[in-house]
């Protein structure tokens, strides 16, 4: 178990001079080429008259202040099932949604796996405890449980969300699942479809990963009926523009467009691991294989060697009870053929 008196926000991992391009080398801090592998022409989508209608710029949608009615039909199409519009809430990105959900905590937070650090940090900034521990260690002292789907590490793939919700449902504990990385999964692997099977579940989705549409600033929370009023109470109204909601809806209406991306991630992972195995660069080998990332120890001397070759990753900090998972160096897979060949050239 870990408790912490310090906090850390994910945005701090980017320096003010962070370069979002490859420059003269290779930027593996991000997956710069993933959007091109979707079976959806994002450029045409956002420029289409149907999506980017002029009247959206003048709309001030006070009749749908949380965006649920606007995005509901697209969500039903993408995730399946009969999700009701009053169980859907939109915020200005996943980060803003998690910030709002941190206000649900009155006793404490328990992270059941390594998670993005922001929500625990916001809880601690309010003077409340946030711990990373098994549920059995915190079930009497927390009122919000946090986990991710998919988790960053292989060890997190055995989480039973149904069991967690059942154990916490009668204890007034809300279970929040951050699915920001679930765009790398098929829609059927999401836990959105479970919100009506439990009374205390919130599942958060976004459009940054895979779609490369972080600038939309759309984070969507799907919640169980029993807690929808509590979730609404902590969210600001009218936080997302009708233009952003129109684009987000169009993306979900397109369905599962990520099959080629998923296949490419698997292929490039195998290639890059094989390539690096013949060098002095040591990988942790503990990352979730469905994600386009490889991890190294944050103290690895190989980081300097990569940097000398103009290959840039980034340090990634998690809220975790394991020292080896709290801070790692992340390399994003080069997914396009051109960027993979660039990596080979830089390593040779």
Order of alpha helices (4+ residues) and beta strands (2+ residues): beta-beta-alpha-alpha-beta-alpha-beta-beta-alpha-beta-alpha-beta-alpha-beta-beta-beta-alpha-alpha-alpha-beta-alpha-beta-beta-alpha-beta-alpha
